[in-house]
Structures are given as structure tokens and as C-alpha cells.
Amino acid sequence: MASVLGMLEERETAARVRVEGLREEVARLAGVLEAAEIELDRRVIAREELVEALAASAAETTAVTGAEAEQEIVPSPVPGSIVPAWRGGLPVTVLAPDYQQILGVVEERSDRPRTAEGQGHHGQAGPWDDIGEG
């Protein structure tokens, strides 16, 4: 019977070795699983923070765009720019809210020498010809 008992003891020893190996594998896999869960949590948090940041940025952009749309854009004169010559039929527009500056341009033009009586710089009567006279 010693041989049957010896066979059972061998099988028991092999089973113990296998169980220990599996326990070591389970411990290793538990560490791998914990690291994977930590990585997953970090990625979920990063995605949620990105979504929040993009939503806040979009809200700020919408608020700024809305505020800009409410503002009236008024072009202002650029120093040294050339004023186009007046021609009949053109509408009168004022581009600058500071009309004193425009009046300064009017006074400057009225001091130009005339090429013929009652005619402006280009030989034609213009809107600036009678300013400053009288």
C-alpha cells in the first residue's frame, strides 16, 4: 500500500505547487488590475475636465461674441489718409464721431488757392468753395 499512499502524496504535492503558482498569478494580476483601474480613473477625470473647460470656453466666447455684436463699429479717420474728391450725387457721410476734426479739414481746404474765380482746386466748383467766405 505504500505505493498507493506515495502516489497520493505526490499528487497532493503537485496540487499544492499548482495552488501556490495560481495564488502568485492572482496576486500579480491583482496588481495589474489595480494599475489599470487607476489609469482608467485618470482618463475619465481628464475627459470630464476637458469637457468642462471646453464648455466654459465656449460660454466665454459666446458672451464675448454677443457683446461685440452689440457694439456699433464706428470707423475713425486715419491720420494722413486721403479724402476723396467730392463729386455731385455722392451722399454726405460722416465717418468720425469727432466732427471738430472734420471741420478742421474743411477749414484747411478753404484756404487752398483757387485756379479761377469761384472754382476749387480741380477747376470745378465744389462744396468747400464757399466755406469761410462771407
C-alpha positions in Angstrom: 0.0 0.0 0.0 2.9 2.2 0.3 2.9 2.8 -3.4 -0.7 3.9 -3.4 0.0 6.2 -0.5 3.1 7.5 -2.2 1.1 8.3 -5.4 -1.5 10.2 -3.4 1.2 12.2 -1.6 2.8 13.1 -5.0 -0.5 14.2 -6.4 -1.1 16.3 -3.2 2.3 17.9 -3.5 1.7 18.7 -7.2 -1.7 20.2 -6.3 -0.1 22.4 -3.6 2.6 23.6 -6.1 -0.2 24.4 -8.6 -2.3 26.2 -6.0 0.8 28.3 -4.9 1.5 29.2 -8.5 -2.0 30.2 -9.1 -2.0 32.4 -5.9 1.1 34.1 -7.1 -0.5 34.7 -10.5 -3.7 36.1 -8.9 -1.6 38.5 -6.8 0.3 39.6 -9.8 -2.9 40.1 -11.8 -4.5 42.0 -8.8 -1.6 44.5 -9.1 -2.1 44.8 -12.8 -5.8 45.2 -12.4 -5.3 48.0 -9.7 -2.9 49.8 -12.1 -5.4 49.5 -14.9 -8.2 50.8 -12.7 -6.1 53.8 -11.6 -5.3 54.6 -15.3 -9.0 54.3 -16.2 -10.0 56.7 -13.4 -7.3 59.3 -14.5 -8.6 59.1 -18.1 -12.2 59.6 -17.0 -11.3 62.6 -14.9 -9.2 64.1 -17.7 -12.1 63.7 -20.2 -14.6 65.3 -17.8 -12.3 68.2 -17.1 -11.7 68.7 -20.8 -15.5 68.8 -21.4 -16.0 71.3 -18.6 -13.1 73.5 -19.9 -14.4 73.4 -23.4 -17.9 74.3 -22.2 -16.6 77.2 -20.2 -14.5 78.4 -23.1 -17.5 78.2 -25.5 -19.6 80.1 -23.0 -17.0 82.9 -22.7 -16.6 83.0 -26.5 -20.3 83.3 -26.9 -20.5 86.0 -24.3 -17.7 88.0 -25.9 -19.1 87.5 -29.4 -22.5 88.6 -28.2 -21.0 91.7 -26.5 -19.0 92.5 -29.7 -22.1 92.1 -31.8 -24.0 94.7 -29.6 -21.2 97.2 -30.0 -21.6 99.5 -33.0 -18.4 99.6 -35.1 -17.7 103.2 -36.0 -14.8 103.7 -38.4 -12.5 106.5 -37.3 -10.2 108.7 -39.6 -6.7 107.6 -40.0 -4.1 110.4 -39.8 -2.6 111.0 -43.2 -5.4 109.4 -45.1 -6.5 110.9 -48.4 -10.0 112.3 -48.6 -11.6 111.5 -52.0 -12.7 114.4 -54.1 -16.3 115.4 -53.9 -18.5 114.7 -56.9 -22.1 115.5 -57.5 -24.6 112.9 -56.4 -22.5 111.4 -53.7 -24.1 111.0 -50.3 -22.8 113.1 -47.4 -21.5 110.8 -44.7 -19.6 111.4 -41.5 -17.2 108.6 -40.6 -15.8 110.0 -37.4 -17.7 110.9 -34.3 -15.3 113.8 -33.7 -16.7 116.3 -36.2 -14.4 119.0 -35.0 -11.5 117.1 -36.7 -13.6 117.1 -39.9 -14.3 120.8 -39.6 -10.5 121.3 -39.3 -10.1 119.6 -42.6 -12.9 121.8 -44.1 -11.1 125.0 -42.9 -7.8 123.7 -44.3 -9.4 123.1 -47.7 -11.0 126.5 -47.8 -7.5 128.1 -47.6 -6.4 126.4 -50.9 -5.6 128.7 -53.8 -8.3 128.9 -56.4 -7.4 128.3 -60.1 -10.3 130.5 -61.3 -12.9 132.7 -59.7 -15.4 130.5 -57.8 -13.6 127.3 -58.6 -11.8 124.9 -56.4 -8.5 123.1 -56.7 -9.6 120.9 -59.6 -11.1 123.7 -61.6 -14.6 122.8 -60.6 -16.9 124.4 -58.1 -17.0 122.2 -55.0 -18.7 122.1 -51.6 -15.7 123.6 -49.9 -15.6 126.8 -52.0 -18.0 128.9 -50.1 -16.8 127.9 -46.6 -15.0 130.6 -44.7 -16.3 133.4 -47.0 -18.8 136.0 -46.1 
